[in-house]
Amino acid sequence: MSDRSRFNSFLTCIGRGGIGWVVSAAIAGYSLFVVLWTISRMDRGFDFTDEAFYLMWAQEPARFKLAYGLFGYGLHPLFELVGESVAGLRRIAALIAAALGVFASLTMLGSVRIPLRSPAAFQILSSSALLPFFYYVFWIPTPSYNWFALVSGLLLVCALANLLGSERLGRSAFFASLSATLILFSRPQSALAFAGIYLAAALFATSNAKNLGKLLLGGVLWTMALLATLAWWMPLGTISQQVQSYLEIFGASHPLHSNLLVNIASFLRSSGLLFLCSGMAFLLTSVLCKYERLIPWLAILLICVSGVIARDVFFNLTMSSFVYRIGPTSGAIAYAVLAICRLRPGTDQRFISLMGWASLIPLVATFGSIDRISEQLDFFCGIWGIITIVAACSALQRLWCTGLTVAWMLLTSVAVHVGLTQPYRLASSVEMQLSPTRVGNRSTLRLDEKTSRFVTDLQERAKVAGFCEGDLVLDLGSASPGVIFAIGGRAPTFPWIFAGYQFSERFAQQIVERTDPQVLARTWLVLSESPRTLTPAQVQAIGIELSPYRPVLKLNHPVTGYPLNLFAPPQLDPC
């Protein structure tokens, strides 16, 4: 065949719909590039606060005498699987999130009239691998309870999508049970809210009482089986003692005694107002559609809401405000798109209703956190993205579907870019983290020059002073528990005494009281001179006399700049 004939064949292919495959291939290529490029950066950076706290819980969750959630037990098998490699743990968590994004969209496609071999399905599946990477907007790549909420939320979307067909109710029950099991490693409040969403959606979607009974029975049986497996694998006695210690110190509430209803009301009155208006527009549309009373001005209302959202996206989401506004804006986009899909003739209204329930998942995933809801939502925006592109492709014209898919991909790319350029509590951007540095016993990470020198000096001078790998180290409110992990130490009772709060001194005293005096005599101490930390007088007040301890090093923290001190214990065991 001549070159001209091949060119004519190419044009014919384009004319017969091949342009859809070209666009889908471009979307798939871009998604794959961003996913792999992000994963390739996961050996860079080390946060001495939250991230180090997650790593120490994942390393030895049964070591501690006080439980702060169960996520460490869930991460421990993954951490062991990658040989306690920090970069390996980050990457396997990212791959799991991407795979579940694809699986969630694949499950939803089984409930709508989109052929799996069509260009639309291909672009949905490929973009769904990227959208969960909204999780990295703060660049805390080490998984935590928020990661469990994300993967549980994606599985709950699968459970809701399978409610549409009576032949798929068994699968729905299984996915709901799997989601319920994994969300236990997150926050208790989120677990209860997830259960409430699924039960409400099941009551709505299952009109036959017999099918509803089978669904709920299947869910109970699957949940019992999965929980029995967890109970066989997890050290329930140790966990019970850890939870009991927490209850003795803080009671059944969060240490800061945050009020969930007050947090939600504050969110909806401020940054979540647009999200609330969009949700109300969807609810109004749903009610009028049910009673067949849709009226023309409703379309105008939805266009106005969409215009406000578009203005918020294109004019107000600057780099400085992105992490504070993108969460509520994404939720508003989701409900606006679902409301517009509601107006289209021939739309599967039951599917749109179920996706309306599913759009509550990112909001309830934030329950139990003391951080602002608007910021916590950033971790879960990818769920809204997957819901909206599947709904749009099932109800709207393909051009709108493609435009929405591209918009979500660009928002996710911006989120990743924000995380890389303004990482959480790192001394410089992720692209500047270039110096290979040993962190802990089995990991090598790329750090910026200042942090790399800090960690290297810390390890070398501690070793000269007699520190041995695996020695006990107690952080006394230094705001840098990562020092313990970085030098290869082990926390004896709890990895981090949170300083700077009203409960901090009482909490520190409880930790010291739960540490055996003979163990404490062999434990190294980490202290900081920053304002939000325990002073030497407070350290003495909680039961530790500093005079027998020998100061061995004093280094300026690479992020805060405040001096950090390491004290050798009175009794040093030989290596």
C-alpha positions as CSV (number, residue, x, y, z in Angstrom):
1,M,0.0,0.0,0.0
2,S,1.4,3.4,-0.9
3,D,1.9,6.2,1.5
4,R,-1.0,8.1,0.0
5,S,-3.3,5.1,0.5
6,R,-2.3,4.7,4.1
7,F,-3.0,8.4,4.7
8,N,-6.4,8.1,3.1
9,S,-7.1,5.0,5.2
10,F,-6.1,7.0,8.3
11,L,-8.5,9.9,7.3
12,T,-11.3,7.4,6.8
13,C,-10.7,5.9,10.2
14,I,-10.9,9.3,11.7
15,G,-14.1,10.1,9.9
16,R,-15.7,6.9,11.1
17,G,-15.1,7.6,14.8
18,G,-11.4,7.0,15.0
19,I,-10.9,10.4,16.5
20,G,-12.5,9.1,19.7
21,W,-9.7,6.4,20.0
22,V,-7.1,9.1,19.2
23,V,-8.4,11.3,22.1
24,S,-8.7,8.3,24.4
25,A,-5.2,7.2,23.6
26,A,-3.9,10.7,24.4
27,I,-5.8,10.7,27.7
28,A,-4.4,7.2,28.5
29,G,-0.9,8.2,27.7
30,Y,-1.1,11.4,29.8
31,S,-2.5,9.5,32.7
32,L,0.1,6.8,32.6
33,F,2.9,9.4,32.4
34,V,1.7,11.4,35.4
35,V,1.1,8.2,37.4
36,L,4.6,6.8,36.7
37,W,6.2,10.3,37.1
38,T,4.6,10.7,40.5
39,I,5.6,7.2,41.6
40,S,9.2,7.8,40.5
41,R,9.4,10.8,43.0
42,M,8.2,8.7,46.0
43,D,11.8,8.0,47.1
44,R,12.2,11.7,47.8
45,G,11.6,13.7,51.0
46,F,11.1,12.7,54.6
47,D,8.8,14.5,57.0
48,F,10.0,14.3,60.7
49,T,6.4,14.7,62.1
50,D,3.3,13.0,60.7
51,E,5.0,10.8,58.2
52,A,7.6,9.5,60.6
53,F,4.7,8.8,63.1
54,Y,3.0,6.6,60.4
55,L,6.2,4.8,59.6
56,M,6.9,3.9,63.2
57,W,3.3,2.6,63.6
58,A,3.7,0.5,60.4
59,Q,7.1,-0.8,61.5
60,E,6.1,-2.3,64.9
61,P,2.4,-1.6,65.8
62,A,2.4,-4.1,68.7
63,R,5.4,-2.5,70.4
64,F,3.5,0.5,71.8
65,K,1.4,0.5,75.0
66,L,-1.1,3.0,73.6
67,A,-3.3,2.8,70.5
68,Y,-3.8,5.8,68.2
69,G,-5.9,4.0,65.6
70,L,-5.4,0.6,64.0
71,F,-3.8,1.8,60.7
72,G,-0.4,0.6,61.8
73,Y,-1.6,-3.0,61.9
74,G,-3.1,-2.6,58.4
75,L,0.2,-1.1,57.0
76,H,2.5,-3.6,58.7
77,P,2.1,-6.4,56.2
78,L,2.8,-4.0,53.3
79,F,5.8,-2.6,55.1
80,E,7.2,-6.1,55.6
81,L,6.4,-7.1,52.0
82,V,8.7,-4.3,50.7
83,G,11.4,-5.1,53.2
84,E,10.7,-2.0,55.4
85,S,11.6,0.2,52.5
86,V,10.0,3.6,52.9
87,A,9.9,4.3,49.2
88,G,8.6,0.8,48.6
89,L,5.7,1.3,51.0
90,R,4.8,4.6,49.3
91,R,4.9,3.1,45.9
92,I,2.8,0.0,46.6
93,A,0.2,2.2,48.3
94,A,0.1,4.4,45.2
95,L,-0.3,1.4,42.9
96,I,-3.1,0.0,45.1
97,A,-5.0,3.3,45.0
98,A,-4.6,3.6,41.2
99,A,-5.7,0.0,40.6
100,L,-8.8,0.5,42.8
101,G,-9.6,3.7,40.9
102,V,-9.7,1.7,37.7
103,F,-11.6,-1.1,39.3
104,A,-14.2,1.3,40.7
105,S,-14.8,2.8,37.2
106,L,-14.9,-0.6,35.7
107,T,-17.6,-1.7,38.1
108,M,-19.6,1.4,37.4
109,L,-19.4,0.8,33.7
110,G,-21.1,-2.5,34.2
111,S,-24.1,-0.6,35.5
112,V,-24.4,1.9,32.6
113,R,-24.9,1.6,28.9
114,I,-21.3,2.2,27.8
115,P,-19.6,-0.7,25.9
116,L,-16.3,-1.7,27.5
117,R,-14.6,-1.7,24.1
118,S,-15.6,1.8,23.3
119,P,-13.3,4.9,23.3
120,A,-15.4,6.4,26.2
121,A,-14.8,3.4,28.4
122,F,-11.1,3.4,27.6
123,Q,-10.7,7.1,28.5
124,I,-12.7,6.5,31.7
125,L,-10.6,3.5,32.8
126,S,-7.3,5.2,32.0
127,S,-8.1,8.5,33.7
128,S,-9.5,6.7,36.8
129,A,-5.9,5.4,37.5
130,L,-4.8,9.0,37.8
131,L,-7.7,10.6,39.8
132,P,-6.9,9.0,43.2
133,F,-3.5,10.8,43.1
134,F,-5.4,13.8,44.4
135,Y,-4.3,12.2,47.6
136,Y,-0.8,13.6,47.1
137,V,-1.8,17.3,47.2
138,F,0.1,17.7,50.5
139,W,2.8,15.3,49.5
140,I,2.6,13.0,52.5
141,P,3.2,9.9,50.3
142,T,3.5,7.4,53.2
143,P,0.0,5.9,53.7
144,S,-2.0,6.5,56.8
145,Y,-5.6,6.3,58.1
146,N,-6.5,8.8,55.3
147,W,-5.2,6.2,52.7
148,F,-7.4,3.6,54.2
149,A,-10.4,5.9,54.0
150,L,-9.6,6.5,50.3
151,V,-9.3,2.8,49.3
152,S,-12.4,2.0,51.4
153,G,-14.3,4.8,49.7
154,L,-13.4,3.4,46.3
155,L,-14.6,-0.1,47.3
156,L,-17.8,1.4,48.7
157,V,-18.4,3.1,45.3
158,C,-18.1,-0.4,43.8
159,A,-20.7,-1.7,46.3
160,L,-23.2,1.0,45.5
161,A,-22.8,0.6,41.7
162,N,-23.6,-3.1,42.1
163,L,-26.9,-2.4,43.8
164,L,-28.6,-1.7,40.4
165,G,-28.9,-5.3,39.3
166,S,-30.5,-8.1,41.4
167,E,-27.9,-10.5,39.9
168,R,-25.1,-8.3,41.3
169,L,-26.3,-8.0,44.9
170,G,-23.9,-10.7,46.1
171,R,-21.0,-8.7,44.7
172,S,-22.4,-5.5,46.3
173,A,-22.5,-7.2,49.7
174,F,-18.9,-8.5,49.3
175,F,-17.5,-5.1,48.3
176,A,-19.5,-3.4,51.1
177,S,-18.0,-5.9,53.6
178,L,-14.5,-5.4,52.3
179,S,-14.9,-1.6,52.5
180,A,-16.3,-2.0,56.1
181,T,-13.3,-4.1,57.1
182,L,-10.7,-1.7,55.7
183,I,-12.3,1.5,57.0
184,L,-11.8,0.0,60.5
185,F,-8.1,0.9,60.0
186,S,-9.2,4.5,59.7
187,R,-11.5,6.5,62.0
188,P,-14.5,5.0,63.9
189,Q,-16.7,7.9,62.9
190,S,-16.0,7.3,59.2
191,A,-16.8,3.6,59.6
192,L,-20.2,4.4,61.0
193,A,-20.9,6.9,58.3
194,F,-19.9,4.5,55.5
195,A,-22.3,1.9,57.0
196,G,-25.1,4.5,57.1
197,I,-24.5,5.5,53.4
198,Y,-24.6,1.9,52.2
199,L,-27.8,1.1,54.2
200,A,-29.6,4.2,53.0
201,A,-28.6,3.4,49.3
202,A,-29.6,-0.2,49.7
203,L,-33.1,0.8,51.0
204,F,-33.5,3.2,48.1
205,A,-32.2,0.8,45.3
206,T,-33.7,-2.5,46.5
207,S,-37.5,-2.3,46.4
208,N,-38.0,-6.0,46.8
209,A,-37.9,-6.9,50.5
210,K,-36.7,-10.4,49.8
211,N,-33.7,-9.1,47.8
212,L,-33.0,-6.5,50.5
213,G,-33.0,-9.3,53.1
214,K,-30.5,-11.4,51.0
215,L,-28.3,-8.4,50.5
216,L,-28.1,-7.5,54.2
217,L,-27.6,-11.1,55.2
218,G,-24.8,-11.5,52.7
219,G,-23.2,-8.3,53.9
220,V,-23.3,-9.5,57.5
221,L,-21.9,-12.9,56.7
222,W,-19.1,-11.5,54.6
223,T,-18.3,-9.0,57.2
224,M,-18.2,-11.6,59.9
225,A,-15.9,-13.8,57.8
226,L,-13.5,-10.9,57.1
227,L,-13.5,-9.8,60.7
228,A,-12.8,-13.4,61.8
229,T,-9.9,-13.5,59.5
230,L,-8.6,-10.2,60.9
231,A,-9.1,-11.5,64.5
232,W,-7.1,-14.6,63.7
233,W,-4.3,-12.6,62.2
234,M,-4.1,-9.6,64.6
235,P,-2.9,-9.6,68.2
236,L,-6.3,-8.9,69.8
237,G,-4.9,-9.0,73.4
238,T,-2.3,-6.4,72.6
239,I,-4.8,-4.2,70.8
240,S,-7.2,-4.5,73.7
241,Q,-4.5,-3.3,76.1
242,Q,-3.5,-0.4,73.8
243,V,-7.1,0.7,73.5
244,Q,-7.7,0.4,77.2
245,S,-4.6,2.7,77.8
246,Y,-6.0,5.3,75.4
247,L,-9.4,5.2,77.2
248,E,-7.7,5.6,80.6
249,I,-5.9,8.8,79.4
250,F,-8.4,10.4,77.0
251,G,-11.7,8.6,77.5
252,A,-13.8,7.8,74.4
253,S,-13.3,11.2,72.7
254,H,-10.5,12.7,70.7
255,P,-7.7,14.3,72.8
256,L,-8.8,17.7,71.5
257,H,-12.5,17.0,72.1
258,S,-13.6,18.2,68.7
259,N,-17.4,18.2,68.0
260,L,-18.4,16.6,64.7
261,L,-21.6,18.5,64.3
262,V,-19.9,21.8,65.0
263,N,-17.2,21.1,62.5
264,I,-19.7,20.2,59.8
265,A,-21.8,23.3,60.5
266,S,-18.7,25.5,60.4
267,F,-17.7,23.9,57.0
268,L,-21.1,24.4,55.4
269,R,-21.3,28.0,56.6
270,S,-17.9,28.9,55.1
271,S,-15.9,27.2,52.5
272,G,-18.5,24.5,52.0
273,L,-21.4,26.8,51.1
274,L,-21.0,26.3,47.4
275,F,-20.9,22.5,48.0
276,L,-24.1,22.8,50.1
277,C,-25.9,24.8,47.3
278,S,-24.8,22.3,44.7
279,G,-26.1,19.4,46.8
280,M,-29.4,21.2,47.4
281,A,-29.7,21.8,43.6
282,F,-29.2,18.0,43.0
283,L,-31.7,17.2,45.7
284,L,-34.3,19.6,44.2
285,T,-33.7,18.2,40.8
286,S,-34.1,14.6,42.1
287,V,-37.5,15.4,43.8
288,L,-38.9,17.2,40.8
289,C,-37.7,14.4,38.5
290,K,-39.4,11.7,40.7
291,Y,-42.7,13.5,40.5
292,E,-42.2,14.5,36.8
293,R,-42.4,18.2,37.5
294,L,-39.2,19.3,36.0
295,I,-39.5,22.9,34.9
296,P,-37.4,25.1,32.5
297,W,-36.1,27.5,35.1
298,L,-34.5,24.5,36.9
299,A,-32.1,24.2,34.0
300,I,-31.3,27.9,34.3
301,L,-30.6,27.4,38.0
302,L,-28.2,24.6,37.3
303,I,-26.4,26.6,34.7
304,C,-26.0,29.4,37.2
305,V,-24.6,27.0,39.8
306,S,-22.2,25.5,37.2
307,G,-21.1,29.0,36.2
308,V,-20.3,29.9,39.8
309,I,-18.3,26.7,40.2
310,A,-16.5,27.4,36.9
311,R,-15.6,30.9,38.1
312,D,-14.3,29.4,41.4
313,V,-12.2,26.9,39.6
314,F,-10.6,29.2,37.0
315,F,-10.3,32.5,38.9
316,N,-10.0,31.6,42.6
317,L,-8.0,28.4,42.7
318,T,-4.5,30.0,42.8
319,M,-1.5,28.0,44.0
320,S,-1.8,29.6,47.5
321,S,-5.5,28.8,48.0
322,F,-5.7,25.5,46.0
323,V,-5.5,23.2,49.0
324,Y,-8.1,25.2,51.0
325,R,-10.7,25.4,48.2
326,I,-10.3,22.5,45.8
327,G,-12.0,20.0,48.2
328,P,-15.4,21.9,48.5
329,T,-15.2,22.9,44.8
330,S,-14.8,19.3,43.7
331,G,-17.8,18.3,45.7
332,A,-19.8,21.1,44.2
333,I,-18.7,20.0,40.7
334,A,-19.8,16.5,41.4
335,Y,-23.4,17.4,42.5
336,A,-23.8,20.0,39.7
337,V,-22.8,17.4,37.0
338,L,-25.2,14.8,38.6
339,A,-28.0,17.3,38.6
340,I,-27.4,18.1,34.9
341,C,-27.3,14.4,34.1
342,R,-30.7,14.2,35.9
343,L,-32.2,16.5,33.3
344,R,-31.1,14.6,30.2
345,P,-33.8,12.3,28.7
346,G,-33.0,8.6,28.7
347,T,-30.7,8.9,31.7
348,D,-30.7,5.9,34.1
349,Q,-32.1,7.8,37.1
350,R,-31.5,5.0,39.6
351,F,-27.8,5.1,38.7
352,I,-27.6,8.9,39.2
353,S,-29.4,8.5,42.5
354,L,-26.8,6.0,43.7
355,M,-24.0,8.2,42.6
356,G,-25.6,11.0,44.6
357,W,-25.3,8.8,47.7
358,A,-21.7,7.9,46.7
359,S,-20.8,11.6,46.4
360,L,-21.2,11.8,50.2
361,I,-18.3,9.4,50.7
362,P,-15.5,12.0,50.6
363,L,-17.3,14.2,53.1
364,V,-18.0,11.4,55.6
365,A,-14.4,10.1,55.2
366,T,-13.3,13.3,57.0
367,F,-15.4,12.5,60.1
368,G,-13.3,12.1,63.2
369,S,-10.5,14.4,62.1
370,I,-9.7,17.6,64.1
371,D,-8.4,19.3,60.9
372,R,-10.6,21.5,58.8
373,I,-13.0,19.5,56.6
374,S,-12.1,21.7,53.6
375,E,-8.5,20.5,53.8
376,Q,-9.3,16.9,54.6
377,L,-11.5,16.6,51.5
378,D,-8.4,17.1,49.3
379,F,-7.4,13.5,50.0
380,F,-10.6,12.1,48.5
381,C,-11.4,14.4,45.5
382,G,-10.5,11.6,43.1
383,I,-13.7,9.7,44.2
384,W,-15.8,12.7,43.0
385,G,-13.8,12.7,39.7
386,I,-14.5,9.1,38.9
387,I,-18.2,9.5,39.8
388,T,-18.7,12.5,37.6
389,I,-16.9,11.3,34.5
390,V,-18.8,8.0,34.5
391,A,-22.1,9.7,35.1
392,A,-21.3,12.3,32.4
393,C,-20.4,9.7,29.8
394,S,-23.5,7.7,30.5
395,A,-25.9,10.7,30.1
396,L,-24.2,13.6,28.2
397,Q,-22.8,13.9,24.8
398,R,-19.3,12.5,24.3
399,L,-17.8,15.9,23.8
400,W,-18.9,17.0,27.3
401,C,-17.7,13.7,28.7
402,T,-14.2,14.2,27.2
403,G,-14.1,17.8,28.3
404,L,-15.0,16.8,31.9
405,T,-12.4,14.0,31.9
406,V,-9.7,16.3,30.7
407,A,-10.7,19.0,33.3
408,W,-10.4,16.4,36.2
409,M,-7.1,15.2,34.9
410,L,-5.8,18.7,34.8
411,L,-7.0,19.4,38.4
412,T,-5.3,16.2,39.6
413,S,-2.1,17.2,37.8
414,V,-2.3,20.6,39.5
415,A,-2.8,18.9,42.9
416,V,0.3,16.7,42.4
417,H,2.2,19.8,41.2
418,V,1.2,21.7,44.4
419,G,2.3,18.7,46.5
420,L,5.7,18.5,44.8
421,T,6.4,22.3,44.9
422,Q,5.0,23.0,48.3
423,P,5.5,19.7,50.2
424,Y,4.3,19.2,53.8
425,R,7.0,20.2,56.3
426,L,10.0,19.7,54.0
427,A,12.9,22.1,53.8
428,S,12.5,22.5,50.0
429,S,10.5,21.2,47.0
430,V,10.5,17.6,46.1
431,E,12.5,18.3,43.0
432,M,15.3,19.5,45.2
433,Q,15.4,16.3,47.2
434,L,18.4,14.7,45.4
435,S,20.9,13.5,48.0
436,P,20.7,9.8,48.7
437,T,20.6,9.3,52.5
438,R,20.2,6.3,54.7
439,V,17.0,6.9,56.8
440,G,16.3,4.2,59.4
441,N,17.7,0.7,59.2
442,R,16.7,-0.4,55.8
443,S,15.8,2.6,53.7
444,T,17.5,5.1,51.5
445,L,15.7,8.3,50.5
446,R,16.7,11.3,48.5
447,L,16.7,14.4,50.7
448,D,17.7,18.0,50.2
449,E,21.3,18.9,51.2
450,K,20.4,20.5,54.5
451,T,18.2,17.6,55.7
452,S,20.7,15.1,54.4
453,R,23.5,16.7,56.4
454,F,21.2,16.8,59.5
455,V,20.3,13.1,59.3
456,T,23.9,12.0,58.5
457,D,25.3,14.1,61.4
458,L,22.6,12.7,63.7
459,Q,23.5,9.1,62.8
460,E,27.3,9.5,63.0
461,R,27.4,11.5,66.2
462,A,24.9,9.3,67.9
463,K,26.9,6.2,66.9
464,V,30.1,7.8,68.3
465,A,28.2,8.5,71.6
466,G,27.4,4.8,71.9
467,F,24.0,4.5,70.1
468,C,23.3,1.1,68.7
469,E,20.7,0.1,66.1
470,G,17.4,-0.7,67.8
471,D,18.2,1.3,71.0
472,L,15.2,2.8,72.7
473,V,14.6,6.5,72.1
474,L,11.9,8.6,73.7
475,D,10.7,11.8,72.0
476,L,9.7,14.4,74.7
477,G,7.6,16.7,72.6
478,S,10.4,17.6,70.2
479,A,7.9,17.9,67.3
480,S,10.4,15.6,65.5
481,P,9.7,12.0,66.2
482,G,11.3,11.3,62.9
483,V,14.6,11.5,64.7
484,I,13.9,8.2,66.3
485,F,13.2,6.5,62.9
486,A,16.0,8.3,61.1
487,I,18.7,6.9,63.5
488,G,17.2,3.4,63.6
489,G,15.8,3.7,67.1
490,R,12.7,2.3,68.7
491,A,10.2,4.1,70.8
492,P,9.5,2.3,74.1
493,T,5.9,3.3,74.9
494,F,4.6,5.7,72.2
495,P,6.3,7.2,69.2
496,W,5.4,10.8,69.6
497,I,4.4,13.0,72.6
498,F,2.3,15.7,70.9
499,A,3.6,19.0,72.4
500,G,1.9,22.4,72.3
501,Y,-1.6,21.3,73.3
502,Q,-3.4,21.6,76.6
503,F,-3.2,17.9,77.2
504,S,0.5,17.6,76.3
505,E,2.1,17.7,79.7
506,R,-0.5,15.3,81.1
507,F,-0.1,13.0,78.1
508,A,3.7,13.0,78.6
509,Q,3.4,12.2,82.2
510,Q,1.2,9.2,81.4
511,I,3.7,8.0,78.8
512,V,6.5,8.2,81.4
513,E,4.5,6.4,84.1
514,R,3.8,3.6,81.6
515,T,7.5,3.2,80.9
516,D,9.4,0.8,83.2
517,P,12.1,2.8,85.2
518,Q,14.8,0.2,84.3
519,V,13.8,0.6,80.6
520,L,13.8,4.4,81.0
521,A,17.3,4.3,82.4
522,R,18.5,2.7,79.1
523,T,16.4,5.1,76.8
524,W,17.9,8.0,74.9
525,L,16.0,11.3,75.0
526,V,15.1,13.8,72.2
527,L,14.4,17.4,73.2
528,S,13.9,20.5,71.2
529,E,14.3,24.2,72.0
530,S,11.4,25.3,69.9
531,P,8.5,27.2,71.6
532,R,5.9,24.4,71.1
533,T,7.7,21.8,73.1
534,L,8.3,20.6,76.7
535,T,10.8,22.7,78.7
536,P,13.4,21.1,81.0
537,A,11.2,22.1,83.9
538,Q,8.2,20.4,82.4
539,V,10.3,17.3,81.7
540,Q,11.3,17.1,85.4
541,A,7.7,17.6,86.4
542,I,6.5,14.6,84.4
543,G,9.0,12.4,86.2
544,I,12.3,12.5,84.3
545,E,15.4,13.9,86.0
546,L,17.7,15.1,83.2
547,S,20.9,15.4,85.3
548,P,21.9,11.7,84.9
549,Y,21.5,12.0,81.1
550,R,24.5,13.1,79.0
551,P,24.0,15.6,76.1
552,V,25.7,14.2,73.1
553,L,24.7,16.4,70.2
554,K,22.9,19.6,69.4
555,L,21.8,20.3,65.8
556,N,19.6,22.9,64.2
557,H,16.4,21.3,62.7
558,P,16.5,21.6,58.9
559,V,12.9,22.8,58.6
560,T,12.2,24.8,61.8
561,G,15.8,25.9,62.5
562,Y,15.4,25.4,66.2
563,P,18.1,23.4,68.1
564,L,17.4,19.8,68.7
565,N,19.2,17.9,71.5
566,L,19.9,14.2,71.9
567,F,20.7,12.8,75.4
568,A,22.5,9.5,76.1
569,P,20.9,7.4,78.9
570,P,22.6,6.7,82.3
571,Q,22.9,3.1,81.4
572,L,24.4,2.3,78.0
573,D,24.2,-1.3,76.7
574,P,27.1,-2.4,74.4
575,C,26.3,-2.9,70.8
